[in-house]
Amino acid sequence: MEALGADAVIAHLGFDERVERPEASVSDFFAAVVPQTHLPAKAVGGIRIEDRVALPALHSPLVISADTFAPAPDEATRRQVLR
């Protein structure tokens, strides 16, 4: 990514992944991303409350946590919410 001119690496846990695994968090893999690059690594998506404290200690200069989307626990609830 550095050779391609990127300014940062974004470690993102997608909404679809969080639906399949609600316990998942970007912090599950963020610590493995940081040493792989000299670029700033930014954490986005699937951030739990406890991650908001832990991620900056893992050298994330930016933690995006909007709490706009939370996966529903089952398909019936997701369909109801989307109506």
C-alpha positions as CSV (number, residue, x, y, z in Angstrom):
1,M,0.0,0.0,0.0
2,E,2.9,2.4,0.8
3,A,4.4,1.8,-2.6
4,L,1.1,2.7,-4.2
5,G,1.0,6.0,-2.5
6,A,-1.5,5.3,0.3
7,D,-1.5,7.7,3.2
8,A,-3.2,5.3,5.7
9,V,-4.5,1.8,6.1
10,I,-8.0,1.3,7.3
11,A,-8.8,-1.8,9.3
12,H,-12.6,-2.2,8.8
13,L,-15.0,-4.8,10.1
14,G,-18.0,-4.7,7.8
15,F,-21.6,-4.7,8.8
16,D,-22.2,-8.0,7.0
17,E,-19.5,-9.6,9.1
18,R,-20.9,-8.2,12.3
19,V,-24.3,-9.7,11.4
20,E,-22.8,-13.2,11.0
21,R,-20.6,-12.8,14.1
22,P,-22.1,-10.2,16.5
23,E,-19.3,-10.7,19.0
24,A,-16.6,-9.7,16.4
25,S,-14.7,-6.5,16.8
26,V,-12.1,-4.7,14.7
27,S,-9.8,-5.1,17.6
28,D,-9.8,-8.8,17.0
29,F,-7.4,-8.2,14.1
30,F,-6.2,-4.6,14.4
31,A,-3.1,-5.4,16.4
32,A,-1.9,-7.7,13.6
33,V,-2.4,-4.9,11.0
34,V,-0.2,-2.2,12.7
35,P,3.2,-3.9,12.5
36,Q,2.6,-4.8,8.8
37,T,2.9,-1.2,7.7
38,H,4.6,2.1,8.4
39,L,1.4,4.0,7.5
40,P,-1.1,5.0,10.2
41,A,-3.7,2.3,10.7
42,K,-7.2,3.5,11.4
43,A,-9.9,1.4,13.0
44,V,-13.4,1.5,11.6
45,G,-16.5,-0.6,12.2
46,G,-17.4,-3.2,14.8
47,I,-15.9,-1.1,17.6
48,R,-17.1,-2.1,21.1
49,I,-17.1,0.3,24.0
50,E,-14.0,-1.3,25.5
51,D,-12.3,-0.9,22.1
52,R,-12.6,2.8,22.3
53,V,-10.0,2.8,25.1
54,A,-7.8,-0.1,23.8
55,L,-7.4,1.0,20.1
56,P,-5.5,4.2,20.7
57,A,-3.0,2.2,22.9
58,L,-2.5,0.0,19.8
59,H,-1.4,3.2,17.9
60,S,-4.6,3.9,16.0
61,P,-4.5,7.7,15.4
62,L,-8.2,7.6,14.5
63,V,-11.0,5.5,15.8
64,I,-14.3,5.9,14.0
65,S,-17.2,4.9,16.2
66,A,-20.6,6.3,15.2
67,D,-22.9,3.6,16.6
68,T,-25.2,4.2,13.7
69,F,-25.6,0.6,12.8
70,A,-26.0,-2.4,15.0
71,P,-26.7,-5.8,13.6
72,A,-30.0,-7.4,14.5
73,P,-29.8,-10.7,16.3
74,D,-31.8,-12.7,13.7
75,E,-33.2,-12.5,10.2
76,A,-36.8,-11.8,11.3
77,T,-35.7,-8.8,13.3
78,R,-33.5,-7.5,10.4
79,R,-36.4,-7.8,8.0
80,Q,-38.7,-5.9,10.4
81,V,-36.2,-3.1,10.9
82,L,-35.6,-2.7,7.2
83,R,-39.4,-2.1,6.5
